[in-house]
């Protein structure tokens, strides 16, 4: 039973009554959703900026009746105390975010249910002994993960630190809770915060055809379907606007015939008022209304529309012009040397193909930009801009996992540097989406998407499902006719969107010269991401690159050590230092790395500063590097300015083999007829240098062999 006095407690400086708005002191990001304190359900989605996490509602009937009102007051305090909010020792933000609050509601409900079982009906009745018993209840539970235990205890610790902001009957007992130990420590939970990313990469043999497929779809397939798609979007938008009440009613309660007839009459009248045309189809010399297209575009039941005797009567009554193939695609471009399609695409299939195009756009945007999943899903129309002075293409959006000060800045001031392919994918989405969000939630072109598309994005789970569907469709329908490589199965399972970011970092480090689209290379993409605005745009992605660099260096050192043990010869000024560094750094093969700081510290170790080039190995030491000038700030060799006589240079048998192949190629070039004399002279000089380097490598082998034989004796 609710007491009258209880509805007027003061929380967060507000006299709380049943009609008090639930969210007062936080920014609301959408209109129309305003829950009140007395409501049985609180919809918190309006206060969530990340639209892919929107849609969270609190159903109060799930809380024990004795604690329901107190929990409402507590949640009201969590939502509205944003200035000098009570904070846990481990808190990284000034006040808890909506997603944090949401995650602690289930543990709170379980705690109150546990109290009711013990005969406790108010937080004010809870004793310190009860809290100690609950701690044992949580930590000694079997079959429960340490993370779940931490969450359960964290919810109670937060309720405790808010005690002074709540009425007396909502306050847990005073004093230090559980000795002041953190929830993480009590649950023996080892957080992954600050540790290297363990997300499995997508295998290159899978990622390369997947990206190629996505680019082919966003460029060629989308270009062929966009004219019809824009017409379909315009008609469907109008159909939802003019729909009569009977069309919006549940189908079980109304007649399909009456619904279709009413919708058709309203649509034809609206098309007439807008001087619009009906979709048409031509069969031989006969032109007729495309009823299948009209049903899809007009939000009607196709079978009923085709069966109704009233359909031709109404079409003749309004006498609208017919636009042939308005909602159909009939001409198709080539991917490579073959057209990707031969038969026409009708409106029904067009909707399915637009889903695949949307998925392809997501793959291109998320992969080539390196943004997080939520950051990609929250992108909005107009997010692409270009800086002519820096010659950069920029993508702006809401950044996740960043501090409040940076988050509050204008999106225009915190863009990511992206490729032209990413910008093109955004432009495709801007032509086929129904709202400002580029990835609106709900079924494509559905009423919910038109009504609520600005309030909620696709979920990561639905995108994962769409990627699987996209791969199956591409391998079945598109790859065979255009002779495109199939997208194979990955050894780590299905393609999950967080894996895209980790895979890009791997390609940037391992295959900097690999072409990803046209003339764009991974090394060039890395340069784009760390220059200009991008240096502060996403430090998290640079951490992924750093981790990949460490793994790459460790693997190279391990391989170098193995080759030396098998007798690989090394020559050059830095040969002795090369052997010494490899011997010392080989210990990294057994090193366990647990934090990003360890990675950065390891990368700065001189023993890992061995860089293999095309024909020479650099045992890098900044002070003696011939490729660096006094003002250069590089921490690695600049291969474009490499000098063979540098004291940092060493040459392995692998380098010598590559150099020998290069000499053969130069000799072949020298034999070319009509070679310009200046070029001929440069080649001859280069050949002299390279032949001498090869001779020195072999002569040093002969000098070191007896010494090794003596050591073996």
C-alpha positions, 0 to 999 in steps of 0.5 A: 500500500502506498502512503501519501507522504511517500510520494512527496519525498525530496530527492535531487532537490525535487519534491517527487510526486506521481506526475514528476518527470523521471528524467529532469537533469540529463540531456534528452536526445529524442522527443516524445518519450517522457515517463512519469514517476508514477508510471509502472514502466519507465522508458529511459531511451530518451536519455541515451545518446548511443542509439544502438543501446536505446530502448531500455525500459524499467518494468517495476512490477518485477521488483518486490512490492515492499521495495518498489517505491524505495527503488524508484526513489533511488533510481530517480536519484541516480538519474538526476543527481549529476552535480557532485554526485556520490561516487565509488572509488573506482568511478571514472565518470562524474556520475553514472551513465544510463547504461551503467544504471541499467546494468545494476537494476537486475542485481538490485532487484535480486538483492531486494528479493533476497531481503524479502525472503529474510523478512526485511521489507525496507532498506532502513531495516537492513543491518550490517550483519545482513550485508555481510550475509549477502556478501557471502551469499554472492561470493560463495555462489557456485556456477556464477562468474566473477564478473557477475559477482562483481556486478552484484556487489557493485550495485549494493556499494552504489546504493550505499554511497547514495544513502545520504541523498535518499530518505531515511527509509531508503538508507542502508546502515552507515559506516564503511561497507565490507571493509572498504574493499572494492567489488572487484576485489571482493569478487576476485574479478580480474578486469580486462580494462587496460589489457591488450585486445584478445578479439580474434582477427579475421583471417586474411584469406577471408577478410580480403574477399569479404572487403572486395565483395563489400566494395563491389556491392557498394559501388556497382550493385548499389549504383544499379539499384539506387534509382529504383530504391529512391522511388520506392522510398519516396512512395513508401514514405507517402504510403505511411503518411496517408495510411487510414486508421484501418491500415494501422490496426492489427491485421487480426481485427480488420478485413484484408479486403477493406484494409487494402481497398482503403489504403489504395484509395488513399494512396491514389489520391495522394499520388494525384495531389503530388503529381506522381506516377504509378509504377509500370511494367512493359510486356512486349508492346503492352504497358500496365501497372506494376501491381507487385511494385505498387503493393510494396511501395504502397504498403498493401497486400499484393495478393489481395490487390491483384484479386480485388475487382475494385483495383482496376476500377480505382486505377481507371478512376484516378487516371494517373500516368504510368512510369515504366520500371519506376520500381524495377531495375533492368540494366546492370553493370559489370563487376570485372568483365561480367555483368552481375545480373541478367534478369530484372529486379522487382520491388519485392526483391529490391527490398532484400537487396537493399538490406545487403547493400546496407550491410556492405556499407557497414562493412566498408565504413566500420572496417576502413575507418577503424571506428567501434561498432557503436560509433559506426551504428550511431552515424548520421546523415551529413557526417562526411566533410572534406578539408581542402587545406589538409586534403582529408576526408573526415567523418564525424560522429558520437565517440564512445569510451571517451571523457565527458569533456571530449564527448560534449564537444561538437561532432564537427570538431572530433572527426575521424580521417577516412578513405574515399571508399568510406565516404562513398558508402555513407553517400549510398546510405544517405540515399536509402535510409528513412531517417537521420540515422544511417543504420536505423533499427526495425525492419527495412521500410516498415512502419516502425522504421519510419516512425521510430527510425530516428530513435533507435539504430540497428543492434550489433547482434542484428548486424552480425546476422546480416553479415552472415546473410550477406556472405551467403547471398554473395557466394550464392548469387554474385560471386559465380557470375562475375568470377569473384573469389568466394568468401570462405569460412573463418577458423574462429567462427562467424564474422562478428563486427568487433573483429573488423577493427582488430583485423584492420590493425593487423593488416596495417602492421603486417601488410602496409603495401597491400592494396585495399581498394584502388590505389589505397594501401594499408600503410597509406591508411595508417598515415591518414589515421594518425595525421591531422585531426585523427591523432586524437580522434580515436586513441583506442584504435592506435592501441590496437595497432601498437599491440599488433606491432609488438606481436609482429616484432616478437615473431620476427625476432623469434624467426631471426633467432631460429635462422641464426641457430640454423647458420644464417650468415649476417654481414655489414657494419651492424652484423655483430649488433644484430646477433647480440640484439637477437640473442637478448630479444629472443627472451620475448618469445616466452614473455606474458604481456598483460597490459598496454603499458607493458607493450609500449615499454617493450616496443621502446626496448632497443633489442626489438629495434630490428627492421627488415627491409627489401634488401637490407636489415636496419639495426636501428639506432637513432643517433647513427641513422643515415636516413634521419636528419637532425630535426626528424622525430621518427622512431623507426627507419625511413626506408625511402631515404635508406643508405646502404653504407649506413652504420645501422645496416646489416645484411642477412642471407635473405637480404642477399638473395633479394639483392641478387634478384634485384641485380638480375632485374637491373641487368635486364633493364640495362639490356633494354634498347633505346634506354636514355643515357642518364638512366643507363648511367644511374643503373650502372652505378647502382649495379656496381654498388649492389655487386660490391655489397654481394661480394662483401657479403660472401667474403665476410662469410669466408672470414667468419667460417673458420672462427666458428669452426674453432668455436665448435672445437 
